[in-house]
Amino acid sequence: MKSAPLTPDQQARLQGYLAQRPALGPETVHIDLINACNLNCVTCWNYAPGLATPKPVSWKAQRMEASVFARVLAEVAATGAQRIILSGGGEPFVHPRIHDFIAAVKAKGLTLTVISNGTLCDFERLADLQVDQMLINMSSASAPTYVAYHPNQSEASFHQLTQGLACVRGRIAINLVQVINTLNAHELVDMLDLASQLGTRVSYKLGDTPPGTQSLALAPAQRHQLTNDLIPRAIQRAKQLGVKHNLPAFADQLGQHAGQTHPPACFAGYLYSRVYVDGRVFFCCEHIDVGHIDEAPFAEIWASPRYDTVRQRLHQGQSYPGCARCGKHDMNFTAAGQLAKLQSAGVEP
């Protein structure tokens, strides 16, 4: 499938990367609304039942106030951000003001993605609010596997969720996030069949195994089967079904984890920023602290020496511990491909 041509803003941000100096504000700003959650996904860094060090009650109680959200939204919109992602350390639909926040984002004409487990969603209402995209943590293709991954849920939860998603087919772009580990790797191809039934996209991600959950890591035999059998079969199945996916990026991520390839360049400092529930600004999903919204407007933080220090460190190839499990791998994989095309066309900073 031929990719869409880059917009002028996309080109400018990639040229900023080449120049090692942002030409514009971030394309996407990710805002964490709340830390509370109603699920206990088995490999979650915050709520997995087997965590060696569970999060304290005080952390779980944190949430962003409406006045703070309004200020953050105004400031990031002023930098030219085009997409807002709403999520949290937990489930954003636990926040009592979530629908007001969604309406505020859309009132500014911004594209909106919401990351959710979907179990608390009124999907019809979200379609009416014109949510553009939802990333739904499914991590399964069947009810039994859903329960294995989300142990405080029942098989009925899986069926209710899929019914809700089916109701907004064609109205909200749904992306089923499939976090792959030892529990669900065998369903890699079946996940495409589920997506076809629901009219969604699929995004595969190599599952984390925070301390206490290491037993859920993919076994060597599963990695081999994924690389040599399941991923090739899934690519063929996706082509047959016409389902959009990120299987090349997932295969690249799996290979990186096995030490087979070099990680793609990091574009986070040019395309993305994250505002945490307590007001800290993070460079990426690794929680690299680059400022606080109470200390300066977002635009000043984005252009600050502190932010640029992280950019330059990554340009020099000095990674952070969390880079090995990069949460923005797909973004970087896509941007690296776009940049390669620009460079082949003779584009210079």
HELIX and SHEET records of a PDB file:
HELIX    1   1 PRO A    8  ALA A   19  1                                  12    
HELIX    2   2 VAL A   57  LYS A   60  1                                   4    
HELIX    3   3 ALA A   66  ALA A   78  1                                  13    
HELIX    4   4 PRO A   92  VAL A   94  5                                   3    
HELIX    5   5 ILE A   98  ALA A  107  1                                  10    
HELIX    6   6 PHE A  123  ASP A  128  1                                   6    
HELIX    7   7 ALA A  143  TYR A  149  1                                   7    
HELIX    8   8 GLU A  155  CYS A  167  1                                  13    
HELIX    9   9 ALA A  185  GLU A  187  5                                   3    
HELIX   10  10 LEU A  188  LEU A  198  1                                  11    
HELIX   11  11 GLN A  214  LEU A  216  5                                   3    
HELIX   12  12 PRO A  220  GLN A  225  1                                   6    
HELIX   13  13 LEU A  226  LEU A  230  3                                   5    
HELIX   14  14 ILE A  231  LEU A  241  1                                  11    
HELIX   15  15 LEU A  247  HIS A  257  1                                  11    
HELIX   16  16 ALA A  268  LEU A  271  1                                   4    
HELIX   17  17 PHE A  298  TRP A  302  1                                   5    
HELIX   18  18 PRO A  305  HIS A  315  1                                  11    
HELIX   19  19 PRO A  321  ARG A  325  5                                   5    
HELIX   20  20 HIS A  329  SER A  344  1                                  16    
SHEET    1   A 9 ARG A 201  LEU A 206  0                                        
SHEET    2   A 9 ALA A 173  ILE A 180  1                                        
SHEET    3   A 9 GLN A 133  ASN A 137  1                                        
SHEET    4   A 9 THR A 111  SER A 116  1                                        
SHEET    5   A 9 ARG A  83  SER A  87  1                                        
SHEET    6   A 9 THR A  28  ASP A  32  1                                        
SHEET    7   A 9 TYR A 272  VAL A 275  1                                        
SHEET    8   A 9 ARG A 280  PHE A 282 -1                                        
SHEET    9   A 9 ASP A 289  HIS A 292 -1                                        
END                                                                             
